[in-house]
Amino acid sequence: MAQNPPLRAADILARRLYQAGCRHAFGMPGGEVLTLIDALEKAGIGFHLAKHENAAGFMAEGVHHMDGAPAILVATVGPGAMNGVNVVANANQDRVPLIVLTGCVDDAEAQTYTHQVLDHRAVFAPITKAGFTLSAGAAAVIADKAIGIATEGRPGPVHIDVPISVADAPATDTGTRRVRAAPTVPADLTQARDWLAGATRPVIIAGLDVLYDDSAAALTRFAETFGIPVITTYKAKGVIPETHPLSLGGAGLSPLADGHLLPFVQAADLVICVGYDPIEMRPGWRDPWDAGRTRVIDIHATPNHHYMHQASLSVIAHTGATLDALGTGVTPGTTWPDGVVGTLKAALARAFPQTDTWGPAAVIAEARATLPPDTIATVDSGAHRIMLSQMWTCPAPRHLLQSSGLCTMGCAVPLALGVKHAAPDRPVVSFSGDAGFLMVAGEMATAAELGGNTIFVVFVDQSLALIELKQRQRQLPNVGVDFAGHDYAAIGRAFGGNGVTVTNRADLRAALTDALTATTFTVIAALIPPHSYDGRI
Ligand SMILES: Cc1ncc(C[n+]2csc(CCOP(=O)(O)OP(=O)(O)O)c2C)c(N)n1
């Protein structure tokens, strides 16, 4: 009778990741991770080759937003691992459960061999929640710890360095499995209920814990019951449908939007922060209310060590379960008299008009109107992102993905590729500035190889618009912010996709409509004038 080959430590790790729901890993191999990749594939986790480890990490994140499982990045020793630093820092600041698997030389060998050898664990330590070096005797425990730490509390990256000989070492699955704790609700909410009952100008600020707690429905129910308007961070856009009369949209980066939203928050008598992580917010959101007058209830996943604000009452618990419990037995009163919320919503809409003939706002408005409501959009860093995050309405959570903690360029294209790979039937569009697109243009090769009709919109203004604007505002000379015009549509065609250049709304609409039914990806280069964002974000 044929014997099954003995399990390797890499197999145990891969099997545990499979059991955690992982089906896809992205990266670039080197000799040091070949066993690992083999183990992942044998366990049922497909390995996908990206053209840069940083992009690979964002592709993995894109998959995670669709299937909920931890994301997996695989990088080889030295340069491979170092190429992943940005996306790992992003996962840390953007709270993404990313398992970072790097290959390394064996400890004994590293004592007398130096080529490409550096201390991966030390590099990743400040930008991960935890780090491990795989050992054959504890492979299952290390895998389980990594998955638990990455996904529980506020999610984040966990690094596992895998020495070459350990990956191949015979190992047994020790079978440990921990039980996830049930959602917690604080025993005594008397004080919070009193404040809720007495509030006439309450406001909710919702953040990303709501996504991970799956509390969007509970939040919307609570807001409707008590007539409480909801501001979200960019990451939490859609936790209440953004067309809802109580939704005030996303906040965080736009001084123009803040000019409307912050005075409203300052006028509130009760602020309920629901899963709100201020890492996404600009300085205006540091102590935005009068701490002596405004009552603030924080319901969140982790204790407040950020000191962006302090709450009157801090509750570390499940957001949805706590909102359900908070509302129990409280009689809803009248809130925000005189139609203040509707007036604010209208003012925000006027600040970001949809009716421009052409320019970035017209591109965003036309794309939103043309693409189906269930489209998943991704957006890069830059001036275009600030405008788009204010204008792009999300009907549900995780419909606009971006880097809003680290705010890194080069994320939108690979995020979209990951989303499309995990959800091939969903319309997927990425928006990038021309500089951000150039950082990852090589991933058009991956777009062709993975297949699918992802749409890549590029705002072409030959400038780092956000930085150029700041440079001008400081009356500094124009240095290092403008660059040449390039044929971005041709880049799409060069890699086997479609490529279209547009300069008006009608052509953009036609290009988007064609792209939705195309058999390959499409790059749409939208040429916009310089200085398009002046006074607009
Ligand atoms: C990796 C990285 N490098 C630099 C920055 C700083 N930065 C923020 S926005 C921006 C300009 C982006 O230009 P572009 O992609 O053309 O978008 P635009 O601002 O023109 O919309 C830069 C350089 C960053 N956020 N990330």
The ligand as an SDF file (V2000), in Angstrom:
LIG
                    3D

 26 27  0  0  0  0  0  0  0  0999 V2000
    4.9070   55.4830   -1.6680 C   0  0  0  0  0  0  0  0  0  0  0  0
    4.6130   56.9300   -1.4680 C   0  0  0  0  0  0  0  0  0  0  0  0
    5.5040   57.8670   -1.8170 N   0  0  0  0  0  0  0  0  0  0  0  0
    5.2300   59.1730   -1.6540 C   0  0  0  0  0  0  0  0  0  0  0  0
    4.0520   59.5660   -1.1060 C   0  0  0  0  0  0  0  0  0  0  0  0
    3.7300   61.0530   -0.9040 C   0  0  0  0  0  0  0  0  0  0  0  0
    2.6570   61.4310   -1.8410 N   0  0  0  0  0  0  0  0  0  0  0  0
    1.3660   61.5010   -1.4440 C   0  0  0  0  0  0  0  0  0  0  0  0
    0.3470   61.9330   -2.6550 S   0  0  0  0  0  0  0  0  0  0  0  0
    1.5970   62.0750   -3.7610 C   0  0  0  0  0  0  0  0  0  0  0  0
    1.3380   62.4830   -5.1890 C   0  0  0  0  0  0  0  0  0  0  0  0
    0.6830   61.4150   -5.9830 C   0  0  0  0  0  0  0  0  0  0  0  0
    0.6640   61.8060   -7.3400 O   0  0  0  0  0  0  0  0  0  0  0  0
   -0.3220   61.1050   -8.3400 P   0  0  0  0  0  0  0  0  0  0  0  0
   -0.2430   59.6370   -8.2030 O   0  0  0  0  0  0  0  0  0  0  0  0
   -0.0850   61.6320   -9.7070 O   0  0  0  0  0  0  0  0  0  0  0  0
   -1.7650   61.5340   -7.7890 O   0  0  0  0  0  0  0  0  0  0  0  0
   -2.3780   63.0240   -7.7170 P   0  0  0  0  0  0  0  0  0  0  0  0
   -1.9280   63.6740   -6.4500 O   0  0  0  0  0  0  0  0  0  0  0  0
   -1.8740   63.7620   -8.9360 O   0  0  0  0  0  0  0  0  0  0  0  0
   -3.8570   62.8330   -7.7160 O   0  0  0  0  0  0  0  0  0  0  0  0
    2.8240   61.7770   -3.1620 C   0  0  0  0  0  0  0  0  0  0  0  0
    4.1310   61.8160   -3.8730 C   0  0  0  0  0  0  0  0  0  0  0  0
    3.1490   58.5560   -0.7060 C   0  0  0  0  0  0  0  0  0  0  0  0
    1.9790   58.8190   -0.1210 N   0  0  0  0  0  0  0  0  0  0  0  0
    3.4340   57.2530   -0.9290 N   0  0  0  0  0  0  0  0  0  0  0  0
  1  2  1  0
  2  3  1  0
  2 26  2  0
  3  4  2  0
  4  5  1  0
  5  6  1  0
  5 24  2  0
  6  7  1  0
  7  8  2  0
  7 22  1  0
  8  9  1  0
  9 10  1  0
 10 11  1  0
 10 22  2  0
 11 12  1  0
 12 13  1  0
 13 14  1  0
 14 15  2  0
 14 16  1  0
 14 17  1  0
 17 18  1  0
 18 19  2  0
 18 20  1  0
 18 21  1  0
 22 23  1  0
 24 25  1  0
 24 26  1  0
M  CHG  1   7   1
M  END
$$$$
